[in-house]
């Protein structure tokens, strides 16, 4: 239900800040080159808006924030201050769909009743004077914000101020800049850096800007410390005039922050220097605002992760102006589950609400965006999961082998984060969803896996690779009974260093023999006999850790899991990991909103690299090492990366020897390299159905034929690769043939319709053509629906 709320007390200007105060030193630099222009004010990104364009009915903005900043800049130039008067929320998701900004002198003060208590009362100045100046923006169906009401005239004297107000989001409270960090606009980057400067203890000015040669818009902005450079020395030519000896303000500081605009519209931090050459001011514990050049940046306290045990639940818990959690939807793509038991780690209320608002906003932009979360008795977040449309589509193509990474939960200084990842047909990392879990119980993992599989449209993976964790194993058995779990062998061996440390110290050769038993045993029988001999030799039959490892040997020992498909093709080409990214940028002080935003930006980089590799595979052809018919066949089928792997296997196969050990319809071959029996592999080939298998199980694990089978193919005169051994997931056409479900179809059509409306409304002539084509297309859609319906009833 829509509601209109008066927000008279929520002034954009903050009535305690006088915008007409001229006692501020202006810090400006004027540097000119062929492509660099100086930035003559901090609203240079809004110069076209705030200095050259007056507001008008029908004016459009990308967001409510852009409209607010524009009107604030306009107010600054004209000479009045601004506050929010009214808002209206959507009936669907309670998001803001209307904002009305008014002059701070709008309306009148209510007269209070006079009571004669004998005390003299000070006569206060009247601030409200009934001014009607206002601007109202409404969010349209296609996402942009449009000015629907506008009054420019004021009934009082206005005077241009010297300062303007910027409001920094809460997420900027504790975040530090880093290379590659991106922002939706350079205004956002500017506000972020001012917030950071205020927290650290220095002032900022704009040093350089670069404009596009196409449309004169900004494409680069560089912000520096106000002590950057040196104060130029001026000769005193007129000795009769005395000049005041000024204290130098420039000290050659190198600290700077440069952002550039990328082709996809984001602003990326391209250059960054954090070190200063001077002492920094003592940063306050709670910074309320920073004065930098002609701007005031107001900061809000940022929520952080609370690793302490939460206090006893209160019977009345509210979440500020956003309302209680009772307003949160309980079904649909986003739903809430109550947690009755208090857990060890939770997130604060502000963090919880900010993340929820982020989820709602993302789902409003894309209906296929999925999220789920749990809260405790205090309405504090305990668990959360989210996945966007691209993650769901990536899972449709490449979700046969999934890795669940819970390593971040083991470090108490890190955010308790869980990732679902895989690899695409270029051996690049893919995201299948993210989660936050504040405990490691079986119930928590069951909740996570159930929500993850709902988001992935109910399709279970072939294999799940995890670290060793008893609760994870139990949860997988409950939620994915038909999925093979593979425990990371290296993680088990690392755990052995901890649990078998005394054994390693007292029995010098045990570690070497133990790892040889695990890695070299080619079959389950060989492993078991070797294991039992090892346990007996070192008298470790009572060791509980070794007993546990033997009980779960089917999940981690190579001899048992070599037939599990894990999409591990190459030992040299490892997919990109998020470990370094998290260790560098995320800790318990990182707000959840910043975490989600940075993840979104990191994933955008992954998607961009995948698109570039798709393009390269489509329009470039790898060089063949040998003129083989089989290589000529697959070079047009596999992606460049996979073809390189296959070609390496093919070339290496030429160095192997083949010896037939069993003849008939199903033949067996012994394949060795340089007659080395230790590298012997058994290949079976069926002449009737052209099926083959190898004891190394490379194809079962990776989906790429091994060199041993390829060598046998040459022996039995198989010159082209059978189609059954070409997995679609490794081909250039891996992402063809995807059938969109209803929500995805709706989303695709919706985005195309918005583009169509924008292009079709550029002129009267184009509009007429667009309108006619739309009517014809719409009638064809209705006709097709009727035909399909009639066929179904026959």
Buried (B, 14 or more C-beta within 10 A) or exposed (E): EEEEEEBBEEBBBBEEBBBEEEEBEEBEBEEEEEEBBBBBBBBBBBBBBBBEEEBEEEBEBEBBBBBBBBBBBBBBBBBBBBBBBBBBBBEEBBEEBBBBBBBBBBBEEEEEEEEEEEEEEEEEEEEBBEBBBBBBBBBBEBEBBBBBEBBEEBEEEBEEBBBBBBBBBBBBBBBEBEEBBBBBBBBBBBBBBBBBBBBBBBBBBBBBBBBEEEEEEBBBBBBBBBBBBEEEEEEEEEEEEEEEEEEEEBBEBBBBBBBBBBEEEBBBBBEBBEEBEEEEEEEEEEBBBBBBBBBBBBBBEBBBBBBEEBEEEEEEBEBEEBEEBEEBBEEEBBBBEEBEEBBEBBBBBBBBBBBBBBBBEBBBEBBBBBBBBBBBBBBBBBBBBBBBBBBBBBBBBBBBBBBBBBBBBEBEEBBBBBBBBBBBBBBBBBBBBBBBBBBBBBBBBBBBBBBBBBBBEEEBBBBBBBBBBEBBBBBBEEBBEEBBBBBBBEBBBEBBEEBBEEBBEEBEEBBEBBEEBBEEBBEEEEBBEBBEEBBEEBEBEEBEBBEEBBEBBBBBBBBBBBEBBBBBBBEEEEBBBBEEBBEEBBBBBBBBBBBBBBBBBBBBBBBEBBEEBBEEBEEEEBEEEEEBEBBEBBBEBBBBBBBBBBBBBBBBBEEBBBEEEEEEEBBBBBBBBEEEEEEBBBBBBEEEEBEBBBBBBBBBBBBBBBBBBBBBBBBBEBEEBEEEBBBBBBBBEBBEEEEBEEBBEEBEEBBEBBEBBEEBEEEEEEBEEBEEEBEEEEEEEEEEEEEEEEEEEE
